[in-house]
Amino acid sequence: MDPAYLDNEIWHSISVMLRFLWGYVLFALGFAALFLTAHAIIPSLANTGQIPSPIAKMRPFVYVAAFGSLLIAIALLTMTIINTAWISKVWDNYLI
């Protein structure tokens, strides 16, 4: 089972898919960092008095940013999956 020749169109499709995949990874890491900050770091620092109370009141905004990042990550993962049509042009079977 030999893969087909990769022409410029297929390389472009691979490039687009990888851009969406890298965007997904970055936004997923952003979600994790923002959620951890809002859910664990800010309350812990506020309870010990290491940060002032106005910063602790920003917690809901950090949650909104985290879930916004999650929505973008889900959209990018969906776009990555949609842009896998090039695989059928290279291999005739998805499973070897």
C-alpha positions in Angstrom: 0.0 0.0 0.0 1.9 3.0 -1.3 0.8 6.5 -0.6 -0.1 8.7 -3.5 2.2 11.6 -4.7 1.8 14.7 -2.6 1.2 17.7 -4.9 0.9 21.4 -3.9 -2.8 21.1 -3.3 -2.3 18.3 -0.7 0.6 20.1 1.0 -1.6 23.2 1.3 -4.4 21.1 2.8 -1.9 19.6 5.3 -0.7 23.1 6.1 -4.2 24.5 6.8 -5.1 21.5 9.0 -1.9 21.9 11.0 -2.5 25.6 11.5 -5.9 24.7 13.0 -4.4 22.0 15.1 -1.7 24.3 16.5 -4.4 26.9 17.3 -6.4 24.3 19.1 -3.4 23.4 21.2 -2.7 27.0 22.1 -6.3 27.8 23.0 -6.7 24.5 25.0 -3.6 25.5 27.0 -5.0 29.0 27.4 -8.2 27.5 28.8 -6.3 25.4 31.2 -4.2 28.3 32.5 -7.2 30.7 32.8 -9.4 28.1 34.5 -6.6 27.2 36.9 -6.1 30.8 37.7 -9.8 31.5 38.3 -10.6 28.4 40.2 -7.5 27.8 42.3 -4.9 30.5 42.3 -7.0 33.6 42.8 -9.1 32.2 45.7 -6.0 30.8 47.4 -4.1 34.1 47.2 -7.2 36.1 48.2 -7.7 33.8 51.3 -4.1 34.3 52.4 -4.3 38.1 51.8 -1.5 38.1 49.3 -3.6 39.9 46.7 -6.1 42.8 47.3 -9.8 42.1 47.2 -10.5 44.0 43.9 -8.4 41.5 42.1 -10.4 38.6 43.6 -13.6 40.3 42.3 -12.2 39.8 38.7 -12.7 36.0 39.0 -15.9 35.9 37.0 -14.2 37.7 34.1 -11.3 35.2 34.1 -13.9 32.4 34.0 -15.6 34.0 31.0 -12.2 34.3 29.3 -11.5 30.7 30.1 -14.7 29.4 28.6 -14.4 31.7 25.6 -11.0 30.1 25.0 -12.6 26.7 25.4 -15.2 27.5 22.8 -12.6 28.7 20.4 -10.6 25.5 21.0 -13.6 23.4 20.2 -14.2 25.3 17.0 -10.6 24.9 16.0 -10.7 21.2 16.7 -13.8 20.9 14.6 -12.1 22.8 11.8 -9.1 20.4 12.1 -11.3 17.4 11.8 -13.2 18.9 8.8 -9.9 19.6 7.0 -8.7 16.0 7.1 -10.2 15.3 3.6 -6.7 15.2 2.1 -6.1 11.9 3.8 -8.4 10.0 1.4 -6.4 11.5 -1.5 -3.2 10.1 -0.2 -4.3 6.7 1.3 -7.2 4.7 0.2 -7.9 3.4 3.7 -8.0 5.3 6.9 -7.0 2.2 8.9 -4.1 0.1 7.8 
